[in-house]
């Protein structure tokens, strides 16, 4: 606290400000300072209010040892000066007897006799104050349940009594009643009792998060895993990193352990690592550590005890080490509670949780499915098996021969063969075969380098690829393999041409595009020279050189999209095709057809490209190579998407994915297939299936090391999930991505990270977490202000920030954010987005402040009006409602909220005039009907002129129904009926 309050007014303002902070050490320290400051004032009410704030901070900040001390001070003040406590303060005082009872139960050092004494004190105080005893019996029941006594009588004495003003809230009492049935083994009855809380009908500070954590396993046991999944996502977000809800976090960890989500459990444990040190409540520690131990025990039993785990600060933990330490500490806590209570209840409850077996082998909790193998330290990825791949030869000479044969054929099995040989050659005891058919070791090393270079090129690591190919060429020279050396040098030329030119725009229309086209042209000339100068080449080597020549010119066509480059590219493809047919090289015959189809597609001839692929797929089915079929069908599916034939595209892509399973993972880009299938599904109106394909695409991309591409795909999945209303799925996915070490450390592209945060902020807003959403938007607006190369994005973010600030009632800050948005819009117009946001801020201000906010609200609408004028002058057409119509309608709403009804009606009639007489029949019938409805309400209800209002409404209903817009007519007919009934 910068300076101590000097007056009680300053103190009350500081207390109010502190009450808006989240619970935790910051709020607690401020409350302590304010309580000290309150001692200086002569007014005892100031001290009472400061002590009440301090006790609340201790209670919800998980510091149960301090809460009773503060309450004792309050009780003394009440006994000494009861008149200081007005009705509200007196109610708070008696309410908090329950807080103290709860705090004392959490501390095993407090004797059971003291707990019972406090219970008796509460009863005596309530009786003397003339208060009903239902709250006392509620605490008596909770004490019996905690100790492990027979709770039947205590439950009846509490649950059978009528609720009072001092009873726990409805949501908390529902939770206690449900837990009573849960302890009795009646899952179904417990869930029936819980339903109002789980459905969101009853809530409070702790609910439904507390109930959700207890209901997860009963939902699984009663056969409702999908609801358990949904509640886990929402419930965990409500309690994570909260010391006062450490027990709830522990139950979510246990849920992960028992549903095959051990890897997610470890993620959540890492996210809550501070709870190991910050939780002051022994009972909450006991609960949290037991849940953590269930998870860690499960991970260890699955053979992953050496995985790193997040635990107490000050040392590095493994799963096994943390499990042992958590178990030791939790056992000690259970023993202390049981010693205090004279029962074995806590040890038995721990044992029951630790002995539970998984309830499901696998429950897909989030869109990002992870296994414990994904959590393991990085290791060389094993070569995936395929249905068509046979075992590699055991004999070293045979393995070398087969690898080269497969390489000549372009067979996918070549890569695992080279990988096996790379492992053998790098071993210290490797002995190269003395076999003329195998050739010298230098030739094998050249082969391995060439394979490594090809893999680097496929990952777009062109500098690495060029260096490796150059090294391979030198080794081929040493081995006397001039043909292979020429091919490697040709590959060097292509890789260098692919490198981005420094300090140039890489777009197709910019200097970078021209520079790259020139580089590719030069590379082609160089490859042609190498081809011409090479000695007699084996057919497969000459075919590969021809393939490189055609590829380079195809890339030039792709870079420029200029018609003049089509004919040279097709000429090279024809050379390749003719040569491959003459020498019967199936891989290159197929390659030529794919290049030709690609060239047609690049120049916009999609039907020609598809025809080429139709013929190719028939040939592949008849003559092979079969491993080219998935790629061919995938490309045809992509082209059919471009032709807007989503159904045919879906069929091709699905078949491609099915066939891809026959080959090693590197042979077919299944991530691309899943991504294209997602697009096809969206066009076909199957968004849930699209979401599954996006998630699988990202998983494949991660496995193949395409991390940035995977993050982009996951970002799209999160947005689609949000569009589908799966808010918690979207938030959970984004939380997982943002917690990745490289993302959290700022090592990935800042714009990509910002996009993830922006989508998460929107999801938080959709999930009604306005406070968290607003904080994230404010941060993003501040960061995007520095994006000089992208003012349009800043305009959009700042405008959305203004809306959220307005929803929070912070209209001054909303005006500042809107000003930033307008300034950025001047540099990069965002007509519709900015107009929408300004109108919404105006509506919110008028709705919240009425006539007092009218002037400022009209100021926002004036800004929106200028944007509409600019859009009109620029020839811009909005995708939704016309901006002028939307503005007139909003003027009507704003004036209606402010009580200036004549102005409201005039504005709405302007909107109707803009829509014109055809408004009821055209594409804007919905907007027209809404304008009429609001005009009718203003005129008939607020201006008390029902006759013209009814005439307006009846005529509109007739027009709308005549135009077939029955749905739009219904609200107008309902309003007309209401007006007739009232008049």
Secondary structure, 3 states (H helix, E strand, C coil): CCCCCCCHHHHHHHHHHHHCCCCCHHHHHHHHHHHHHHCCCCCHHHHHHHHHHHHHHHHHCCCHHHHHHHHHHHHHHHHHCHHHCCHHHHHHHHHCHHHHHHHHHCCCCCCHHHHHHHHHHHHHHHHHCCCCCHHHHHHHHHHHHHHCCCCHHHHHHHHCCCCCCCCCCHHHHHHHHHHHHHHCCCHHHHHHHHHHHHCCCCCCCCCCHHHHHHHHHHHHHCCCHHHHHHHHHHHHHHHCCCHHHHHHHHHHHHHHHCCCCHHHHHHHHHHCCCHHHHCCCHHHHHHHHHHHHHHHHHHHHCCCCCCEECCCCCCCEEHHHHHHHHHHHHHHHHHHHHHHHCCCHHHHHHHHHHCCCCCCCCCCCCCCCCCHHHHCCCCCCCCCCCCCCCCCCCCHHHHHHHHHHHHHHCCCHHHHHHHHHHHHHHCCCCCCCCCCCCCCHHHHHHHHHHHHHHHHHHCCCHHHHHHHHHHHHHHHHHHCCHHHHHHHHHHHHHHHHHCCCCCCCCCCCCHHHHHHHHHHHHHHHHHHHHHHHCCCCCHHHHHHHHHHHHHHHHHHHHHHCCHHHHHHHHHHHHHHHHHHHHCCCHHHHHHHHHHHHHHHHHCCCHHHHHHHHHHHHHHHHHHCCHHHHHHHHHHHHHHHHHCCCHHHHHHHHHHHHHHHCCCCHHHCCHHHHHHHHHHHHHHCCCHHHHHHHHHHHHHHHHHCCCHHHHHHHHHHHHHHHHHCCCHHHHHHHHHHHHCCHHHHCCCCCHHHHHHHHHHHHHHHHHCCCHHHHHHHHHHHHHHHCCCCCCHHHHHHHHHHHHHHHHHCCCHHHHHHHHHHHHHHHHHCCCHHHHHHHHHHHHHHHHHHHHHHHHHHHHHHHHHHHHHHHHHHHCCCCCCCCCHHHHHHHHHHHHHHHHCCHHHHHHHHHHHHHHHCHHHHCCCCHHHHHHHHHHHHHHHHHHCCCHHHHHHHHHHHHHHHHHCCCHHHHHHHHHHHHHHHHHC
